[in-house]
Amino acid sequence: MYRVNRSPLHFHRVLVSLLASLALTLSCSAPVPKPTGPAADYQDAKDMFKRGRFDRALDFSDGLASASPATKYTERAQVLRAVIFSAQMQSCKELAESYAKGADETKNAHFKAEYERLRHDNTQEAMKAGLGVAETAHQLLEGGKVSKELTLEAPYPSVEGPLEVADLARVRDGGWIEPDHQDAAAVDSLNKAVDDALAQAVSGDRSKARSALAAGSTQVNGLDFTLFLGNQLVEAAGLFDRRHGSDPVKLRAVCNEGFEAVRAAESLLKETPDPDKEKQIKKLEDQIKTTLTHV
């Protein structure tokens, strides 16, 4: 009776043969060329975005966003930067407001002083990010025009932020958190803000944003994104009013970018009338005018 050779030596020889065949196949395959120039910079920006290193994503996309003449990556770099700057601003505002509340609630003088310092530092960072929002809006909406559809090209971040930062809830109650928890709260807050910004950018929630970016890229409605950006500009301008940064020059400059967003939205609305969007644009314009009265 014929018996199949199942000895360990037999299996070893078969495995070696398969590996040799695989190596030969791979060696014959054409190598995948690495991206160069703007494509390489944008790939690096996307890699950093996925890893949650948002400052580095801004570094790699900076030259792309301001390129003249524009490249195929210029507009998508501006879209990505608008999301990152908006998230940074919202995160720093959340941190500043939480520490301000904590400073008011705590009875401990040391805690109060430290929370006041953290409030100040995060307010400054929020202003810096707000100016980043304005600069990116100026690039994207130059001339009061924007594309009907924009490309949001980025992988969804590998680390998802919490729905609420527990450490900041403790701070707002006047409780103390150690420096390592302060650092962790800042990271959680930023990850949360990025998730929220992505959700707003695709006019949905986190789940929709994650699904939309599953393939690494998605198209977003130009009008919806312009309204998102306009609302971020209103919040950015508010950072410079007399109750906060008290910088009328920067407040007016950011508001002017907000009016550009209104113009761009109105231009798109003419092509596809929508009563609901018309109301949103009017509300945005009124908010900008109101903000200007707070100089």
PAVO-347650 format. One record per residue (C-alpha): x, y, z; residue in three letters. Coordinates in Angstrom, 3 decimals. Last residue first. Layout:
N
<atom x="X" y="Y" z="Z" type="ALA"/>
...
***
This chain:
295
<atom x="-13.610" y="94.938" z="19.752" type="VAL"/>
<atom x="-16.812" y="93.166" z="20.788" type="HIS"/>
<atom x="-18.922" y="94.791" z="18.040" type="THR"/>
<atom x="-16.958" y="92.788" z="15.443" type="LEU"/>
<atom x="-18.237" y="89.571" z="16.997" type="THR"/>
<atom x="-21.799" y="90.656" z="16.268" type="THR"/>
<atom x="-20.982" y="91.226" z="12.597" type="LYS"/>
<atom x="-19.364" y="87.788" z="12.397" type="ILE"/>
<atom x="-22.355" y="86.144" z="14.059" type="GLN"/>
<atom x="-24.745" y="87.895" z="11.641" type="ASP"/>
<atom x="-22.784" y="86.582" z="8.649" type="GLU"/>
<atom x="-22.859" y="83.036" z="10.027" type="LEU"/>
<atom x="-26.605" y="83.242" z="10.640" type="LYS"/>
<atom x="-27.139" y="84.467" z="7.071" type="LYS"/>
<atom x="-25.055" y="81.568" z="5.734" type="ILE"/>
<atom x="-27.005" y="79.071" z="7.824" type="GLN"/>
<atom x="-30.313" y="80.519" z="6.659" type="LYS"/>
<atom x="-29.234" y="80.207" z="3.016" type="GLU"/>
<atom x="-28.162" y="76.616" z="3.705" type="LYS"/>
<atom x="-31.707" y="75.831" z="4.837" type="ASP"/>
<atom x="-33.265" y="77.584" z="1.850" type="PRO"/>
<atom x="-31.075" y="75.654" z="-0.654" type="ASP"/>
<atom x="-30.221" y="77.099" z="-4.058" type="PRO"/>
<atom x="-27.620" y="75.100" z="-6.067" type="THR"/>
<atom x="-25.607" y="77.404" z="-8.330" type="GLU"/>
<atom x="-26.397" y="80.544" z="-6.359" type="LYS"/>
<atom x="-25.483" y="78.699" z="-3.149" type="LEU"/>
<atom x="-21.907" y="78.248" z="-4.348" type="LEU"/>
<atom x="-21.405" y="81.995" z="-4.611" type="SER"/>
<atom x="-23.137" y="82.580" z="-1.285" type="GLU"/>
<atom x="-20.761" y="80.146" z="0.406" type="ALA"/>
<atom x="-17.711" y="81.889" z="-1.086" type="ALA"/>
<atom x="-18.991" y="85.309" z="0.003" type="ARG"/>
<atom x="-19.733" y="84.075" z="3.532" type="VAL"/>
<atom x="-16.268" y="82.481" z="3.753" type="ALA"/>
<atom x="-14.750" y="85.778" z="2.643" type="GLU"/>
<atom x="-16.749" y="87.441" z="5.427" type="PHE"/>
<atom x="-15.102" y="85.065" z="7.889" type="GLY"/>
<atom x="-11.690" y="85.981" z="6.499" type="GLU"/>
<atom x="-12.549" y="89.590" z="7.318" type="ASN"/>
<atom x="-13.544" y="88.457" z="10.817" type="CYS"/>
<atom x="-10.044" y="87.032" z="11.316" type="VAL"/>
<atom x="-8.456" y="90.343" z="10.337" type="ALA"/>
<atom x="-10.890" y="92.344" z="12.480" type="ARG"/>
<atom x="-10.070" y="90.268" z="15.568" type="LEU"/>
<atom x="-6.356" y="90.443" z="14.799" type="LYS"/>
<atom x="-6.401" y="94.235" z="14.773" type="VAL"/>
<atom x="-8.771" y="94.452" z="17.748" type="PRO"/>
<atom x="-6.448" y="92.509" z="20.081" type="ASP"/>
<atom x="-8.128" y="92.172" z="23.486" type="SER"/>
<atom x="-6.999" y="88.559" z="23.919" type="GLY"/>
<atom x="-10.048" y="87.535" z="25.938" type="HIS"/>
<atom x="-12.888" y="89.760" z="27.133" type="ARG"/>
<atom x="-11.985" y="92.567" z="24.697" type="ARG"/>
<atom x="-12.224" y="90.236" z="21.692" type="ASP"/>
<atom x="-9.224" y="88.313" z="20.354" type="PHE"/>
<atom x="-10.365" y="84.758" z="21.087" type="LEU"/>
<atom x="-13.756" y="85.629" z="19.608" type="GLY"/>
<atom x="-12.133" y="85.867" z="16.170" type="ALA"/>
<atom x="-11.182" y="82.181" z="16.354" type="ALA"/>
<atom x="-14.725" y="81.203" z="17.290" type="GLU"/>
<atom x="-16.130" y="83.112" z="14.310" type="VAL"/>
<atom x="-13.413" y="81.613" z="12.112" type="LEU"/>
<atom x="-14.445" y="78.098" z="13.131" type="GLN"/>
<atom x="-17.984" y="78.935" z="12.039" type="ASN"/>
<atom x="-16.700" y="80.056" z="8.649" type="GLY"/>
<atom x="-14.660" y="76.865" z="8.244" type="LEU"/>
<atom x="-17.687" y="74.670" z="8.845" type="PHE"/>
<atom x="-19.737" y="76.858" z="6.492" type="LEU"/>
<atom x="-17.021" y="76.530" z="3.847" type="THR"/>
<atom x="-16.960" y="72.767" z="4.369" type="PHE"/>
<atom x="-20.716" y="72.545" z="3.795" type="ASP"/>
<atom x="-20.475" y="74.659" z="0.649" type="LEU"/>
<atom x="-17.576" y="72.650" z="-0.775" type="GLY"/>
<atom x="-19.248" y="69.297" z="-0.179" type="ASN"/>
<atom x="-16.669" y="66.766" z="0.935" type="VAL"/>
<atom x="-15.015" y="64.084" z="-1.185" type="GLN"/>
<atom x="-13.248" y="61.263" z="0.622" type="THR"/>
<atom x="-9.759" y="59.841" z="0.990" type="SER"/>
<atom x="-7.838" y="57.118" z="2.799" type="GLY"/>
<atom x="-10.150" y="54.253" z="1.827" type="ALA"/>
<atom x="-11.547" y="54.088" z="5.354" type="ALA"/>
<atom x="-11.812" y="57.878" z="5.355" type="LEU"/>
<atom x="-15.568" y="57.999" z="4.784" type="ALA"/>
<atom x="-16.127" y="55.129" z="7.231" type="SER"/>
<atom x="-14.211" y="56.893" z="10.002" type="ARG"/>
<atom x="-15.978" y="60.174" z="9.264" type="ALA"/>
<atom x="-19.387" y="58.511" z="9.331" type="LYS"/>
<atom x="-18.625" y="56.830" z="12.647" type="SER"/>
<atom x="-17.287" y="60.044" z="14.127" type="ARG"/>
<atom x="-20.460" y="61.957" z="13.264" type="ASP"/>
<atom x="-21.735" y="63.664" z="10.134" type="GLY"/>
<atom x="-21.217" y="66.649" z="7.891" type="SER"/>
<atom x="-17.920" y="65.315" z="6.479" type="VAL"/>
<atom x="-15.951" y="68.243" z="7.932" type="ALA"/>
<atom x="-18.013" y="68.169" z="11.125" type="GLN"/>
<atom x="-17.038" y="64.565" z="11.824" type="ALA"/>
<atom x="-13.404" y="65.303" z="11.010" type="LEU"/>
<atom x="-13.476" y="68.226" z="13.436" type="ALA"/>
<atom x="-14.980" y="66.044" z="16.176" type="ASP"/>
<atom x="-12.331" y="63.349" z="15.756" type="ASP"/>
<atom x="-9.624" y="66.019" z="15.783" type="VAL"/>
<atom x="-11.120" y="67.567" z="18.933" type="ALA"/>
<atom x="-11.147" y="64.238" z="20.776" type="LYS"/>
<atom x="-7.520" y="63.580" z="19.841" type="ASN"/>
<atom x="-6.660" y="67.094" z="21.058" type="LEU"/>
<atom x="-8.483" y="66.651" z="24.366" type="SER"/>
<atom x="-6.925" y="63.241" z="24.963" type="ASP"/>
<atom x="-3.432" y="64.637" z="24.377" type="VAL"/>
<atom x="-4.027" y="67.643" z="26.650" type="ALA"/>
<atom x="-5.558" y="65.410" z="29.327" type="ALA"/>
<atom x="-2.495" y="63.145" z="29.201" type="ALA"/>
<atom x="-0.201" y="66.115" z="29.765" type="ASP"/>
<atom x="-2.295" y="67.333" z="32.697" type="GLN"/>
<atom x="-2.353" y="63.775" z="34.022" type="HIS"/>
<atom x="1.451" y="63.724" z="34.009" type="ASP"/>
<atom x="1.430" y="67.132" z="35.721" type="PRO"/>
<atom x="-0.804" y="65.896" z="38.587" type="GLU"/>
<atom x="-4.541" y="66.543" z="38.637" type="ILE"/>
<atom x="-6.212" y="68.602" z="41.367" type="TRP"/>
<atom x="-9.947" y="68.909" z="41.941" type="GLY"/>
<atom x="-11.840" y="72.169" z="41.514" type="GLY"/>
<atom x="-14.891" y="70.592" z="39.912" type="ASP"/>
<atom x="-13.711" y="71.802" z="36.509" type="ARG"/>
<atom x="-10.432" y="69.976" z="37.086" type="VAL"/>
<atom x="-12.198" y="66.671" z="37.745" type="ARG"/>
<atom x="-14.128" y="67.018" z="34.477" type="ALA"/>
<atom x="-10.799" y="67.815" z="32.835" type="LEU"/>
<atom x="-9.354" y="64.508" z="34.018" type="ASP"/>
<atom x="-12.314" y="62.598" z="32.553" type="ALA"/>
<atom x="-11.853" y="63.936" z="29.021" type="VAL"/>
<atom x="-15.209" y="63.341" z="27.355" type="GLU"/>
<atom x="-16.093" y="61.496" z="24.155" type="LEU"/>
<atom x="-12.627" y="60.001" z="24.239" type="PRO"/>
<atom x="-10.154" y="60.434" z="21.366" type="GLY"/>
<atom x="-9.453" y="57.750" z="18.810" type="GLU"/>
<atom x="-5.875" y="56.620" z="18.304" type="VAL"/>
<atom x="-5.071" y="55.380" z="14.780" type="SER"/>
<atom x="-6.145" y="58.682" z="13.248" type="PRO"/>
<atom x="-8.445" y="58.231" z="10.212" type="TYR"/>
<atom x="-6.303" y="58.165" z="7.102" type="PRO"/>
<atom x="-6.027" y="61.422" z="5.175" type="ALA"/>
<atom x="-7.303" y="62.945" z="1.972" type="GLU"/>
<atom x="-10.182" y="65.353" z="2.383" type="LEU"/>
<atom x="-10.843" y="66.350" z="-1.212" type="THR"/>
<atom x="-13.061" y="69.325" z="-1.886" type="LEU"/>
<atom x="-16.200" y="69.532" z="-3.973" type="GLU"/>
<atom x="-17.895" y="72.614" z="-5.360" type="LYS"/>
<atom x="-14.505" y="74.338" z="-5.268" type="SER"/>
<atom x="-14.162" y="77.598" z="-3.361" type="VAL"/>
<atom x="-14.428" y="81.264" z="-4.234" type="LYS"/>
<atom x="-14.368" y="84.488" z="-2.252" type="GLY"/>
<atom x="-11.203" y="85.691" z="-3.939" type="GLY"/>
<atom x="-9.000" y="83.463" z="-1.800" type="GLU"/>
<atom x="-11.139" y="80.887" z="-0.012" type="LEU"/>
<atom x="-8.516" y="78.156" z="0.492" type="LEU"/>
<atom x="-5.504" y="80.358" z="1.155" type="GLN"/>
<atom x="-7.339" y="82.897" z="3.313" type="HIS"/>
<atom x="-9.075" y="80.058" z="5.163" type="ALA"/>
<atom x="-5.669" y="78.541" z="5.898" type="THR"/>
<atom x="-4.410" y="81.826" z="7.340" type="GLU"/>
<atom x="-7.562" y="82.249" z="9.425" type="ALA"/>
<atom x="-7.412" y="78.710" z="10.845" type="VAL"/>
<atom x="-3.725" y="79.210" z="11.659" type="GLY"/>
<atom x="-4.644" y="82.466" z="13.410" type="LEU"/>
<atom x="-7.029" y="80.425" z="15.539" type="GLY"/>
<atom x="-4.236" y="77.935" z="16.257" type="ALA"/>
<atom x="-2.079" y="80.724" z="17.686" type="LYS"/>
<atom x="-5.016" y="82.103" z="19.646" type="MET"/>
<atom x="-5.723" y="78.640" z="21.099" type="ALA"/>
<atom x="-2.060" y="78.331" z="22.069" type="GLU"/>
<atom x="-2.239" y="81.625" z="23.948" type="GLN"/>
<atom x="-5.416" y="80.514" z="25.704" type="THR"/>
<atom x="-3.685" y="77.259" z="26.605" type="ASN"/>
<atom x="-0.818" y="79.078" z="28.282" type="ASP"/>
<atom x="-3.110" y="81.449" z="30.189" type="HIS"/>
<atom x="-5.396" y="78.700" z="31.479" type="ARG"/>
<atom x="-2.384" y="76.613" z="32.457" type="LEU"/>
<atom x="-0.974" y="79.499" z="34.456" type="ARG"/>
<atom x="-4.332" y="80.100" z="36.149" type="GLU"/>
<atom x="-4.506" y="76.388" z="36.961" type="TYR"/>
<atom x="-1.110" y="76.569" z="38.624" type="GLU"/>
<atom x="-2.054" y="79.617" z="40.692" type="ALA"/>
<atom x="-5.344" y="78.075" z="41.807" type="LYS"/>
<atom x="-3.742" y="74.764" z="42.697" type="PHE"/>
<atom x="-1.226" y="76.566" z="44.903" type="HIS"/>
<atom x="-3.946" y="78.663" z="46.571" type="ALA"/>
<atom x="-6.106" y="75.626" z="47.389" type="ASN"/>
<atom x="-9.806" y="76.428" z="47.621" type="LYS"/>
<atom x="-10.485" y="75.250" z="44.076" type="THR"/>
<atom x="-13.607" y="76.338" z="42.192" type="GLU"/>
<atom x="-12.474" y="79.488" z="40.379" type="ASP"/>
<atom x="-9.124" y="78.019" z="39.362" type="ALA"/>
<atom x="-10.894" y="74.873" z="38.182" type="GLY"/>
<atom x="-13.231" y="76.910" z="35.994" type="LYS"/>
<atom x="-10.287" y="78.693" z="34.408" type="ALA"/>
<atom x="-8.534" y="75.338" z="34.030" type="TYR"/>
<atom x="-11.537" y="73.889" z="32.186" type="SER"/>
<atom x="-11.938" y="76.968" z="29.976" type="GLU"/>
<atom x="-8.287" y="76.899" z="28.981" type="ALA"/>
<atom x="-8.329" y="73.146" z="28.236" type="LEU"/>
<atom x="-11.501" y="73.366" z="26.167" type="GLU"/>
<atom x="-10.153" y="76.385" z="24.302" type="LYS"/>
<atom x="-6.888" y="74.538" z="23.658" type="CYS"/>
<atom x="-8.806" y="71.590" z="22.199" type="SER"/>
<atom x="-11.032" y="73.776" z="20.045" type="GLN"/>
<atom x="-8.043" y="75.657" z="18.623" type="MET"/>
<atom x="-6.058" y="72.483" z="17.968" type="GLN"/>
<atom x="-9.061" y="70.896" z="16.272" type="ALA"/>
<atom x="-9.618" y="73.912" z="14.034" type="SER"/>
<atom x="-5.907" y="73.993" z="13.160" type="PHE"/>
<atom x="-5.981" y="70.287" z="12.251" type="ILE"/>
<atom x="-9.155" y="70.430" z="10.141" type="VAL"/>
<atom x="-8.068" y="73.566" z="8.279" type="ALA"/>
<atom x="-4.666" y="71.943" z="7.733" type="ARG"/>
<atom x="-6.282" y="68.955" z="6.042" type="LEU"/>
<atom x="-8.328" y="71.170" z="3.736" type="VAL"/>
<atom x="-5.306" y="73.333" z="2.894" type="GLN"/>
<atom x="-3.218" y="70.247" z="2.098" type="ALA"/>
<atom x="-6.049" y="69.015" z="-0.149" type="ARG"/>
<atom x="-5.976" y="72.325" z="-2.004" type="GLU"/>
<atom x="-2.222" y="72.329" z="-2.544" type="THR"/>
<atom x="-1.729" y="68.646" z="-3.380" type="TYR"/>
<atom x="-2.416" y="68.815" z="-7.139" type="LYS"/>
<atom x="0.095" y="71.658" z="-7.251" type="THR"/>
<atom x="-0.556" y="75.380" z="-6.938" type="ALA"/>
<atom x="1.682" y="77.890" z="-8.661" type="PRO"/>
<atom x="2.499" y="79.040" z="-6.103" type="SER"/>
<atom x="2.618" y="76.643" z="-3.152" type="ALA"/>
<atom x="1.133" y="77.954" z="0.109" type="SER"/>
<atom x="-0.635" y="74.763" z="1.195" type="ALA"/>
<atom x="2.158" y="72.511" z="-0.074" type="LEU"/>
<atom x="4.840" y="74.400" z="1.835" type="GLY"/>
<atom x="3.012" y="73.938" z="5.125" type="ASP"/>
<atom x="1.931" y="70.318" z="4.608" type="SER"/>
<atom x="4.999" y="68.659" z="6.147" type="PHE"/>
<atom x="5.090" y="70.989" z="9.142" type="ASP"/>
<atom x="1.334" y="70.760" z="9.714" type="LEU"/>
<atom x="1.519" y="66.956" z="9.781" type="ALA"/>
<atom x="4.398" y="67.338" z="12.263" type="ARG"/>
<atom x="2.174" y="69.383" z="14.550" type="ASP"/>
<atom x="-0.552" y="66.728" z="14.189" type="PHE"/>
<atom x="1.482" y="63.804" z="15.424" type="ARG"/>
<atom x="-1.565" y="61.613" z="15.943" type="GLY"/>
<atom x="-0.038" y="58.627" z="14.130" type="ARG"/>
<atom x="-2.556" y="58.917" z="11.283" type="LYS"/>
<atom x="-1.791" y="62.620" z="10.909" type="PHE"/>
<atom x="1.950" y="61.936" z="10.805" type="MET"/>
<atom x="1.505" y="59.420" z="7.993" type="ASP"/>
<atom x="-0.756" y="61.826" z="6.118" type="LYS"/>
<atom x="1.806" y="64.631" z="6.356" type="ALA"/>
<atom x="4.560" y="62.261" z="5.204" type="ASP"/>
<atom x="2.469" y="61.289" z="2.185" type="GLN"/>
<atom x="1.892" y="64.977" z="1.503" type="TYR"/>
<atom x="5.591" y="65.706" z="1.532" type="ASP"/>
<atom x="6.335" y="62.726" z="-0.711" type="ALA"/>
<atom x="3.706" y="63.767" z="-3.259" type="ALA"/>
<atom x="5.030" y="67.337" z="-3.217" type="PRO"/>
<atom x="8.516" y="66.145" z="-4.233" type="GLY"/>
<atom x="9.024" y="62.381" z="-4.429" type="THR"/>
<atom x="6.860" y="59.316" z="-3.980" type="PRO"/>
<atom x="8.686" y="55.978" z="-3.625" type="LYS"/>
<atom x="8.606" y="53.779" z="-6.693" type="PRO"/>
<atom x="7.076" y="50.336" z="-6.234" type="VAL"/>
<atom x="9.651" y="47.777" z="-7.355" type="PRO"/>
<atom x="8.673" y="45.674" z="-10.399" type="ALA"/>
<atom x="8.162" y="42.055" z="-9.441" type="SER"/>
<atom x="10.883" y="39.572" z="-10.454" type="CYS"/>
<atom x="12.481" y="39.531" z="-7.007" type="SER"/>
<atom x="9.075" y="38.938" z="-5.458" type="LEU"/>
<atom x="8.455" y="35.868" z="-7.616" type="THR"/>
<atom x="11.926" y="34.443" z="-6.921" type="LEU"/>
<atom x="11.451" y="34.955" z="-3.177" type="ALA"/>
<atom x="8.105" y="33.195" z="-3.328" type="LEU"/>
<atom x="9.586" y="30.247" z="-5.218" type="SER"/>
<atom x="12.418" y="29.947" z="-2.675" type="ALA"/>
<atom x="9.923" y="30.085" z="0.176" type="LEU"/>
<atom x="7.864" y="27.337" z="-1.405" type="LEU"/>
<atom x="10.916" y="25.109" z="-1.925" type="SER"/>
<atom x="12.132" y="25.636" z="1.637" type="VAL"/>
<atom x="8.675" y="24.715" z="2.953" type="LEU"/>
<atom x="8.547" y="21.534" z="0.852" type="VAL"/>
<atom x="12.008" y="20.506" z="2.045" type="ARG"/>
<atom x="11.024" y="21.080" z="5.692" type="HIS"/>
<atom x="7.819" y="19.112" z="5.205" type="PHE"/>
<atom x="9.779" y="16.138" z="3.897" type="HIS"/>
<atom x="12.329" y="16.327" z="6.716" type="LEU"/>
<atom x="9.535" y="16.324" z="9.276" type="PRO"/>
<atom x="8.300" y="13.030" z="7.798" type="SER"/>
<atom x="4.911" y="12.910" z="6.109" type="ARG"/>
<atom x="5.820" y="10.681" z="3.162" type="ASN"/>
<atom x="2.494" y="9.513" z="1.786" type="VAL"/>
<atom x="2.077" y="5.723" z="1.948" type="ARG"/>
<atom x="1.373" y="3.438" z="-0.994" type="TYR"/>
<atom x="0.000" y="0.000" z="0.000" type="MET"/>
***
